[in-house]
Amino acid sequence: MTHSADWRAKARGIRLLALDVDGVLTDGTLHFQSDGQETKCFNILDGLGIKLLQQSGVVVALITGRESSMVSRRAEALDIAYVQQGREDKLVALQALCEQLALPMKSVAYCGDDLPDLTAIRAAGLGLSVSNAPDYVREHADWIPSRPGGQGAVREICDALLSCQGHWDASLAPYLDDLE
């Protein structure tokens, strides 16, 4: 589903991909154990996509409204250095990150799935949402991957960015080494 005819042109200049967590990197379901411990399920496809995107030189950041040790652990496993938790003010957090990295907002892609993400989606150079987000959020996105949040949507975004920026073949090459 495409909302902006020029989303591919916008994707070529992206230097930072900022992601919400619950509903984007997860399916949005919160799991609590009987002792109150929270767990989250992350998709392995998204993880490899993030690593490939980082290898191409695009910075990946997480901005989430909740605080969770699981998010910190996942970010550490994926070498994501920029993690902001407990931030309902997604646009303010994104602007601060852009200032820290000396990046203009047009060089940023932001993906979110609900109302707290809307200002960041609209302000980013490439606004993204997920297929299972509410219509009133998706209508503001430049592009929406076909897969839902937590089920490969981030991988689809990473693959699209790699392709639009001309890095797809280089990302794929190590996995196609000829065995002869």
WOTA-V42880 format. One record per residue. N is the residue number from 0. SS is DSSP state (H for helix, E for strand, - for the rest). Layout:
<<N	SS> <N	SS>>
This chain:
<<0	-> <1	E> <2	-> <3	-> <4	-> <5	-> <6	H> <7	H> <8	H> <9	H> <10	H> <11	H> <12	-> <13	-> <14	-> <15	E> <16	E> <17	E> <18	E> <19	-> <20	-> <21	-> <22	-> <23	-> <24	-> <25	-> <26	-> <27	-> <28	-> <29	-> <30	E> <31	E> <32	-> <33	-> <34	-> <35	-> <36	-> <37	E> <38	E> <39	-> <40	-> <41	-> <42	-> <43	H> <44	H> <45	H> <46	H> <47	H> <48	H> <49	H> <50	H> <51	H> <52	H> <53	H> <54	H> <55	-> <56	-> <57	-> <58	E> <59	E> <60	E> <61	E> <62	E> <63	-> <64	-> <65	-> <66	-> <67	-> <68	H> <69	H> <70	H> <71	H> <72	H> <73	H> <74	H> <75	H> <76	H> <77	-> <78	-> <79	-> <80	-> <81	E> <82	E> <83	E> <84	-> <85	-> <86	-> <87	-> <88	-> <89	H> <90	H> <91	H> <92	H> <93	H> <94	H> <95	H> <96	H> <97	H> <98	H> <99	H> <100	H> <101	-> <102	-> <103	-> <104	H> <105	H> <106	H> <107	E> <108	E> <109	E> <110	E> <111	-> <112	-> <113	-> <114	H> <115	H> <116	H> <117	H> <118	H> <119	H> <120	H> <121	H> <122	H> <123	-> <124	-> <125	E> <126	E> <127	E> <128	E> <129	-> <130	-> <131	-> <132	-> <133	-> <134	H> <135	H> <136	H> <137	H> <138	-> <139	-> <140	-> <141	-> <142	E> <143	E> <144	-> <145	-> <146	-> <147	-> <148	-> <149	-> <150	-> <151	-> <152	H> <153	H> <154	H> <155	H> <156	H> <157	H> <158	H> <159	H> <160	H> <161	H> <162	H> <163	H> <164	-> <165	-> <166	-> <167	H> <168	H> <169	H> <170	H> <171	H> <172	H> <173	-> <174	-> <175	-> <176	-> <177	-> <178	-> <179	->>
